[in-house]
């Protein structure tokens, strides 16, 4: 089969939590180049994909010069002739517990890395979906908790989180500017808190740590108090939204992807204890800089323009995540991720 019978798609951060699920979905109809430096991703996430003839891993940072045509492992993709048709840009270190370690890299990814990917999109006239974040809206406000795409939000760029929060806002500005100057077909997905299989363990992400500790009958640690609330969207729903956004008309503007249901994290922890029949207890610890209550999404634009809504119920998403972690528990805990 000629490579022209399938699209060449570049997924940055493709070995990460959301990125690996996206690659799995896209590989059914396309040829996938996964670019990842494994800052927070893992080989285990793409282990099965590595054996697929239409999948190739390029291990490098988006901040380094990217010359896909010179890489011998991509020879079969015929990039010099066919080019790249679509780019999903998800690469960005996200680690609540290792946030300080990744500060400079986060700054680089949201500036130099974003420019490198946009230059690739311009070179190949590729469609691009950028995975931004709900942090562009800033923290929840007393009088406003739900944000739509038309809301500007308030972000203090001088806080310890500024390299990520303001970095995402600047990256969105770059995407918009390239669209205006070069006429690129680029879209912005503002992703809200997401959970599911392959989310990194022992990194401050509460859902996977809740589950693994519940399976071991250890304490479930809430970083905050009993009032901590959040929205949670299952990873398959987010992936579906990203793919729908790629196919949408240009100039659609930013799109919120997330669940609009506000959940008490303590209640989620209790549900996990019940589902795993665990004897674990819930304890509280100081909040992490990167793990804070975020605003809720108004998803009416995604409903109206993409026909997208989250379909996976919390109970079903937790069950799938628990089943995954039970199946791979020994590997996950041994650090093979």
Rosetta blueprint (number, residue, H / E / L):
1 X L
2 X L
3 X H
4 X H
5 X H
6 X L
7 X E
8 X E
9 X E
10 X E
11 X E
12 X E
13 X L
14 X L
15 X L
16 X L
17 X H
18 X H
19 X H
20 X H
21 X H
22 X H
23 X H
24 X H
25 X H
26 X H
27 X L
28 X L
29 X L
30 X E
31 X E
32 X E
33 X E
34 X E
35 X E
36 X L
37 X L
38 X L
39 X L
40 X L
41 X L
42 X L
43 X H
44 X H
45 X H
46 X H
47 X L
48 X L
49 X H
50 X H
51 X H
52 X L
53 X L
54 X L
55 X E
56 X E
57 X E
58 X E
59 X L
60 X L
61 X L
62 X L
63 X L
64 X L
65 X L
66 X L
67 X L
68 X H
69 X H
70 X H
71 X L
72 X H
73 X H
74 X H
75 X H
76 X H
77 X H
78 X L
79 X H
80 X H
81 X H
82 X H
83 X L
84 X L
85 X L
86 X E
87 X E
88 X E
89 X E
90 X L
91 X L
92 X L
93 X L
94 X L
95 X L
96 X L
97 X L
98 X L
99 X L
100 X L
101 X L
102 X L
103 X H
104 X H
105 X H
106 X H
107 X H
108 X H
109 X H
110 X H
111 X H
112 X H
113 X H
114 X H
115 X H
116 X H
117 X H
118 X H
119 X H
120 X H
121 X H
122 X H
123 X H
124 X H
125 X L
126 X L
127 X E
128 X E
129 X E
130 X E
131 X E
132 X E
133 X E
134 X H
135 X H
136 X H
137 X H
138 X E
139 X E
140 X L
141 X E
142 X L
143 X L
144 X E
145 X L
146 X E
147 X E
148 X L
149 X L
150 X L
151 X L
152 X L
153 X L
154 X E
155 X L
156 X L
157 X L
158 X L
159 X L
160 X L
161 X L
162 X H
163 X H
164 X H
165 X H
166 X H
167 X H
168 X H
169 X H
170 X H
171 X H
172 X H
173 X H
174 X H
175 X H
176 X H
177 X H
178 X H
179 X H
180 X H
181 X H
182 X H
183 X L
184 X L
185 X L
186 X E
187 X E
188 X E
189 X E
190 X E
191 X E
192 X L
193 X L
194 X E
195 X E
196 X L
197 X L
198 X L
199 X L
200 X L
201 X L
202 X L
203 X L
204 X L
205 X L
206 X H
207 X H
208 X H
209 X H
210 X H
211 X H
212 X H
213 X H
214 X H
215 X H
216 X L
217 X L
218 X L
219 X L
220 X E
221 X E
222 X E
223 X E
224 X L
225 X L
226 X L
227 X L
228 X L
229 X E
230 X E
231 X L
232 X L
233 X E
234 X E
235 X H
236 X H
237 X H
238 X H
239 X H
240 X H
241 X H
242 X H
243 X H
244 X H
245 X H
246 X H
247 X H
248 X L
249 X L
250 X L
251 X L
252 X L
253 X L
254 X L
255 X E
256 X E
257 X E
258 X L
259 X L
260 X L
261 X L
262 X L
263 X E
264 X E
265 X H
266 X H
267 X H
268 X H
269 X H
270 X H
271 X H
272 X H
273 X H
274 X H
275 X H
276 X L
277 X L
278 X L
279 X L
280 X L
281 X L
282 X E
283 X E
284 X E
285 X E
286 X L
287 X L
288 X E
289 X L
290 X L
291 X E
292 X L
293 X L
294 X E
295 X L
296 X E
297 X E
298 X L
299 X L
300 X H
301 X H
302 X H
303 X H
304 X H
305 X H
306 X H
307 X L
308 X L
309 X L
310 X L
311 X L
312 X L
313 X L
314 X H
315 X H
316 X H
317 X H
318 X H
319 X H
320 X H
321 X H
322 X H
323 X H
324 X H
325 X H
326 X H
327 X H
328 X L
329 X H
330 X H
331 X H
332 X H
333 X H
334 X L
335 X L
336 X L
337 X L
